[in-house]
Amino acid sequence: MLANASDTIFFSPKEDGMVLNREFQLSVLRRYADVYPNRTFEKWHDLSDDEHTVAANLLYLQEHDLIAIAGQLGSSGDLIYQGGRITAKGMDFLADDGGLSAILGIVTIKLHDDTIKAIIESKIIQSDAPEPAKKRMIDRLRALDGEATKHLVLKLVDYGLGQGMKSIEMISSMLEKAS
């Protein structure tokens, strides 16, 4: 049972394991969002009468940095809950567009056109093309401006991805190495 003293609720752990409930979690996040940036002392009685479900799900949301609860785990494993609030990460989670996390999480890779040209040039040098053809391609490559270099790179990417299973196998291999 829930026992409270002032704004404190004591949730006792359940012996048979944790019960995560996505509907409960979403309801908690939405209610916290309704009062953001303030803290709420809502007791969650209407969402669940199982104190273990409440405690487990609040702690789970906190461990994922979606909410910040005021309280602590007691020595017997009880959760002493004294209110909480949704975090910026929690607000972003609820946002249809992913919030600022989606914007700030974008990775931009910038390569100077000289770097790109050097990579392409090295592939030309390694090729089996006759030396006069290599020299002619390298001279033309070095003369490209930024926009023309960008266009060439997009064409090379398009060509590479157009190689069907070869490109899929290469992507798979690279992803395996990256993880």
JOJOUR-V220023 format. One record per residue. N is the residue number from 1. SS is DSSP state (helix for helix, strand for strand, loop for the rest). PHI is phi in whole degrees, -180 to 180 (NA if undefined). NEAR is the number of other C-alpha atoms within 8 Angstrom. Layout:
N/SS/PHI/NEAR  N/SS/PHI/NEAR
This chain:
1/loop/NA/5  2/loop/-84/7  3/strand/-122/6  4/strand/-127/8  5/strand/-128/6  6/loop/56/4  7/loop/-100/8  8/strand/-106/10  9/strand/-120/13  10/strand/-108/11  11/strand/-108/14  12/loop/-93/10  13/loop/-70/10  14/loop/-98/7  15/loop/-68/4  16/loop/-93/4  17/loop/105/5  18/loop/-90/8  19/loop/-119/8  20/loop/-89/7  21/loop/-135/8  22/helix/-62/6  23/helix/-64/6  24/helix/-61/10  25/helix/-60/11  26/helix/-64/8  27/helix/-63/9  28/helix/-61/9  29/helix/-60/13  30/helix/-66/9  31/helix/-69/8  32/helix/-63/13  33/helix/-63/11  34/helix/-62/6  35/loop/-111/9  36/loop/-55/9  37/loop/-93/7  38/loop/-77/6  39/loop/-92/11  40/strand/-122/9  41/loop/-110/8  42/loop/-55/5  43/loop/-95/5  44/loop/69/8  45/loop/-57/6  46/loop/-74/5  47/loop/-89/7  48/loop/-162/10  49/loop/-97/6  50/loop/-93/7  51/helix/-60/12  52/helix/-67/12  53/helix/-59/12  54/helix/-61/11  55/helix/-62/12  56/helix/-62/11  57/helix/-74/13  58/helix/-64/11  59/helix/-64/8  60/helix/-61/8  61/helix/-63/11  62/helix/-69/11  63/helix/-64/7  64/loop/-95/7  65/loop/59/10  66/loop/-91/15  67/strand/-136/14  68/strand/-124/10  69/strand/-101/11  70/strand/-91/8  71/strand/151/9  72/strand/-160/7  73/strand/-87/9  74/loop/-76/8  75/loop/-64/5  76/loop/-91/5  77/loop/94/8  78/loop/-71/11  79/strand/-95/14  80/strand/-97/12  81/strand/-96/12  82/strand/-129/11  83/strand/95/13  84/strand/-175/12  85/strand/-152/14  86/strand/-82/16  87/loop/-94/10  88/helix/-60/7  89/helix/-63/10  90/helix/-66/12  91/helix/-63/12  92/helix/-64/12  93/helix/-59/10  94/helix/-77/9  95/loop/-68/8  96/loop/-61/6  97/loop/-97/6  98/loop/85/11  99/helix/64/11  100/helix/-65/7  101/helix/-59/9  102/helix/-67/9  103/helix/-73/8  104/helix/-73/6  105/loop/-84/6  106/loop/-72/6  107/loop/-102/4  108/loop/-107/4  109/loop/-108/4  110/loop/-117/4  111/loop/-122/6  112/loop/-66/6  113/helix/-60/9  114/helix/-66/6  115/helix/-66/8  116/helix/-62/10  117/helix/-62/11  118/helix/-64/8  119/helix/-65/8  120/helix/-64/8  121/helix/-60/10  122/helix/-63/8  123/helix/-70/8  124/helix/-65/11  125/helix/-62/7  126/helix/-76/6  127/loop/-71/6  128/loop/-89/4  129/loop/-64/7  130/loop/-64/6  131/helix/-54/6  132/helix/-61/6  133/helix/-67/8  134/helix/-59/11  135/helix/-62/8  136/helix/-63/8  137/helix/-64/9  138/helix/-65/10  139/helix/-61/8  140/helix/-66/8  141/helix/-61/10  142/helix/-63/7  143/helix/-83/6  144/loop/-67/9  145/loop/-85/6  146/helix/-59/7  147/helix/-65/7  148/helix/-67/8  149/helix/-64/13  150/helix/-59/9  151/helix/-61/8  152/helix/-61/8  153/helix/-63/8  154/helix/-62/8  155/helix/-65/8  156/helix/-65/8  157/helix/-64/8  158/helix/-59/8  159/helix/-62/8  160/helix/-61/8  161/helix/-73/9  162/loop/-79/7  163/loop/-83/8  164/loop/62/7  165/helix/-61/6  166/helix/-60/7  167/helix/-70/11  168/helix/-64/9  169/helix/-63/8  170/helix/-66/8  171/helix/-63/8  172/helix/-59/8  173/helix/-62/8  174/helix/-67/8  175/helix/-67/8  176/helix/-63/7  177/helix/-68/6  178/helix/-75/5  179/loop/-100/4
